[in-house]
Amino acid sequence: MAEPDFPESEYEGRLERAQHAMRKEGFDALFFTTEPEMRYFTGFRTLFWQSPTRPWFLIVPQDGKPIAIIPEIGAPLMASTWIDDIRTFSAPHPVDEGISVLASSLKTYRRIGLPMGRESSLRMPMQDFEELQSELAETSFADASPLMMQLRMVKSDKEIDLLRRICRIGSAAFANAGSLFHEGQPLREAFRKFKIELLQQGADDVPYLVGGAGPGGYYDVISPPTDRPLAEGNVLMLDTGATRNGYFCDFDRNFAIGHATDDVRAAHEKLVQAVAAAAAIARPGKTCADLFKAMTDVLAQDPGNVGRLGHGLGMQLTETPSITAFDSTELRENMVLTLEPGIGLRDDKMMVHEENIVIRAGAPEFLSTPASAEIPVIPD
């Protein structure tokens, strides 16, 4: 049976804070269909979410423990969590994918919170949700996104311990770049070697690894690798989202192959300076917009097509809030953020740099080992 990621007290604390917020907002229950919320309240962690075949439901009542309404295949794993009330249904099913069990479980609640806002999704067939609404004619659904955002943005000490651990793993893997990458190496092989290094350093998985390479920079930061070999004068960037116990790191590093041009050296130095400028003001009471301005003031150019210069981090590779000019979210102690400035270069190329931090009462804690202002050259 699976070992829990956290002691029961961690989940009890999450539930207590949620129920306190629910009473203030007038929610009789919260209803979830997505993996992060299910895991946040129950500790139910599985890669089976990769399959879209079966829906999964969770009810968090205003009083009492959460209620899991799940396919039968998930019952043994859910039973290993702290959840007692596990209601199952046969799935896949030709007619009823748990809707009858779900409707009977929700019928006593009059106002139900459901994430409806930015970065939320409904992980069940729309026609089933419409059927559920018709079964619950006396029930209203309201947006619980602000409530959940406030709960999940601030991390517990135990969550931060896990995030610190996976960031150290990522930092250790990047520190071995000199033995992993070389001129003439196909980019696809560089990606593969780096994934292996992350796993050997102690990551559980590497669900996310993107990057780019090219002379004087790269054109985008989300492309899969090709077989094009690394060449003298290339800038190689790898951006990793490795995990440990379901928690992500998310930062990148740039490397120059053979040598770095003056433009590349200057751009890298400016990116590191932009991160330092944001970190210098990253304190409780400041806003995401403040961090955005601190970085754009250093970069002296608009953020380009990326749209933001960082985001929240935790059980998901990207979480709220977003470091944008329009996000007025106030920073709070124990929020975990990425700082991710990008800079435009010649011929529509670019470079980006990313670090992971924890907001503290004083200076933020860097979870990723901060990069030097001087871009590393391979071989050194």
N, C-alpha and C positions, 0 to 999 in steps of 0.2 A: 504494500500500500504506500502511496506517495506521502512523503514527509511534508508538513506544512512549511511555507516560506517564512511565516511569522508566528509568534505565540498567539494564543487566543485573545490575549489582552489587546493586541494591536487592532484586531477586528472589532472588539467590543468598543474601543475608543472611537473608531470610525463610525460605528453605528450610533453611538451616543451623540456625536457631533451632528450627524445627519438628522437624527430625530429631533434634536433641539432646533435645528434650522427649519425642519418641516413644521413644527408647531408655530414658529414665527411666521412662516409663509402660508399656513393654512392648508397644507397637504395632508390628507389622510393616509396616503401611501405614495411611494415612488415605484415606478415600473420601468424595467430595463430589459433590453434585448441584445446588448452588445457586450463583447468580451471584457473590455477594461472595467466597466462598472460591475459586471458579475465577479470578476477577480478582486476588485477593490473591497467588496463587502463580504465575500465568501472565502477567498483564497483558492478558488477553483481555477487551476492553471493547466491547460492542455493545448497541444497543437491541433486538436481536432476541430478547432474553429476555422481552420483552413478549408474545411469542407462546407459549402453553402447548403448542403442537402437538408439539414435539420435546424429548426429554430430552437432557441434557448431563452427562458424567461426567468426573471427574478423580481420578486415583490419585496419592498422594504416598507413595513407598516410603521405607523407613528409610534406604536408600542409593540414590544416583542421582537424576536429575532427574524431575520430575512427568511423568505419562503422561496425555495427553488422549484421551478416547474420545468422539467427537462426531459429529453428523450431517455428511454430506459437504458441505453448504452452508457450514459454518463452517471448512473446512480452509484456504482461502487466508488468512483473517484470523488463524487460530491460527498459521499458518506464519510470520507476520510478528512473532510474539513470540519469546521465547528458548527456547520448547519445541521439542524435536527429535522426540520420540516421539508422533506423532499417528495415532491409529487411528480410522478412520471407518466409518460404517454408513449405509445408505440409510434416510431418514426423510422423511415418515411411511412406516411399513411396516405391512402388515396383520397380521403375525405376530410379527416380531422387531425391536423397537425398540432394537437394540444390545445386548440381553441376552447373546447368545452371545459377542460380542466381549468384553463386560465380564466375563463369567464366566471365560473363558479367561485374561483378563488378571489376575484376582484369585486364581486357584486356587492359586498358589504361596504365598500369605500365610495364616497361621493365625489371627492376631488383628488385626482391622481396626477402626480407630477411625472412628466416624461421629457427627456432631453429633446428639444426641438430647434435649438439655436445653432449658432456657428459651430462647425466641426462635429455635429451630431449626425446620427443616421438611425434608421429604423431597420433592424435586421430581422425582418419577417415579411412574408408576402403582403403587399398592400391590400389585396382582397381579403386576406385573413384579418388584418387590422380593421378594415371596414366592417367585417362580420362581427368582430369583437365589440366595436362601438355600437352596433345595432343591438347586440345582446345586453349591453350596459346602457340602456336608454336614460337611466336616471343618474348616470355618472358623467362627469366632465373631466377632460384631460387638459392640463395646463403645462406651460414650459418650465422645466426644472433645470435647464442648462445653467443659469446663473448660480443656483444653489450648488450644483455638482462642481462647477468651475471653482468656486470658493473653497470647497472641501478638498479637492484634489490638488490645487495649486500649491498648498503648503504641505510639505512632506514631514513625516515623522523622523525621529532620529534613526530608527531602524531602516526606513526607506533610504535615507541619506547614506547610511553605512553600505547598503547594496550598491547605490549609485557610485559611491566613492570607489568601491571595489572594482566595478566594471570599467570605470574611467582609468583606474590604475592599470588594468589589463590592457586597455587600448593604448595608453601611454607607453607601456613596456613594449608592445608590438611595434609602434612607430619608432621607438628608440633603436630597433634592429633593422631599420630601413637599409642601411649600408650593406647588409648581407643578403637582403631580399631582392633588391632591384638593381638593374644594370643596363647599360647601353646595349641595344640590339634585342632586348627582351620584349616579346609580344606583350601588349598591355593586358591581354586576357590572362597570361601567365602571372603577371605582377599581381593582379587581383586575386588569383587563386593562391599564390604563395602568401599573400597577406591574410587571407581568410584562415589558412592553415596556421599561421603564426598566432593569430588571435585565439584560435582554439587551443593551441599548445600552451599559450599563456594563461588559460583558464576560463575563457568564454564558453558559455553553454552553446551559443549559436551566433551566427552572423546573418541576421535576416536582411540587413541593409548594407550594401557597399556600392558606392558610386564614385565617380571621379572623372578625370580627364587628363589629357596630355597633349602638348603641342609646343611648337616654337614660340616663345614670347607669351605664353598663356594658353588658355583653352576656351572653347566656344560656349560650353554649358557645364552644369554641375550635376546632371542627373542621368547621363548616358551610360548604357552598359558598355563593357570593354569590347574592343575589336582585336584583331590579330596584328594590327600595325605595330611595328617595333619601336621601342623608345630610342630616340636619336639624340646625338650631341646637341646641346642647347635647348632641349625640351624642358618644359615645366610639367612635372607629374604631381597631380593632386589625388589623394584618396580620402574619402569621407565615409566614416564607418559608424554603423549602428549595431554594435555587438551587444549581446545580452548576458546577464547572469541572474538566475532566478526570476526571469521575466522583466528585469529592469534594464533600460538602455543607457549606453553612452552615445553621444552624438557629437563628434568633432572631427576635424580634418587636419591634414598636414600637406604642405607643398615642398617639393624637392626639385632641385635643378640637376639635370643629367649632364655631367661633364663640366659645364660652366653656367653661370647666370649672367645675363646682360645687365647693364646698369638700370634699364627700365624695370626689369623683373626684381632686382634687388631693392630698388626704391619702392616699388609697389608692395612687396612683402613687408618691408619696414613700416610703411604707412598702415597696412592692415593690422599689424601687431600694435601700433600706436593707437589705432581706433579702439581696439579691444581694451587697452589700458585706460583710455579716456572714459569708456563706459564703466569699467570696473571701479574707477576712482570716485564715481558718484553713485554707484549701485548700493543704496542703503534703504532701509525701510522708510516709506514715506515718499520716495521718488517714484516716478511712473515709467512705464515702458516707453512712452513718448520721450521722456527725458534721456533715456539710454540711446534711443534712436538718434536724437539730435546730437548727443555727444559724439557718436560715431560719424554721422554725416558731416559734422563740423570739421573733423580731422580729414575725412576723405575728400571733402570739397567737391562732391558731385552727387547726383541723385542716385538712389539705390538700384537703378536699372530694372531688369525684368524679374528679379528675385522677389521684390515686393515687400520684404521685411528683412530685418537684420538680426534675427534670433527668435527664440520661442521657449515655451516651457518644455520640460523633459521629465520622464519618469517611467511609468509602465508602458507608455507609448513613445515612439521615436520623436514625435512632435505633439505637444500638448499646448493648451492655452496657458498663458496669454501669448500674443504676438508682439514683437518689438517693432512697432510701426509708428508713424507720426500720428495716427488716429487712435491708438490704443492707450487709454488713460488709466489702465489698471495700475493700482498702487502696489508697489513692492512691499512684501511682508517677509519677516524673518523665516528662514527655512524654505523659501521658494527656490526651486532649482531651474536655472535658465541656461540657454546657449547664447553666446554673443557671436554673431556671424556676419561681420562686415564683408562686403564685396567691392571690388574696384574695377572699373573699365579700363582696358588697355587698347593698344593700336589694333586696327583691322577687326574691330568688334570682338576682340578677345577679352578675357577677364581673369581675375584671380579672386578667390575667397579664402577666408581664414575663420576658424571656429574654435571656441573654447567653452567649457562647461563650468558653471559656478553655482555656489549656494549663497543666497542672500543671508548675511549675518547682521548683528547689531552694529558692528563696525565694518571693516573692510570685508568684502566677500571672500569666501573660501574657493580656491580653484580646485575643482575635482580632476580636471585634465592637467597634466604637467605643462605649464605655459611654454609656448614656443619662443625661441630666441628671435629677435628682430632680424637677424641675418638668415637668409634662406639656406638650408642645408644643401650642399653640393655632393652628388654621388658620382664617382667615389670622392671621399673627402681628401 
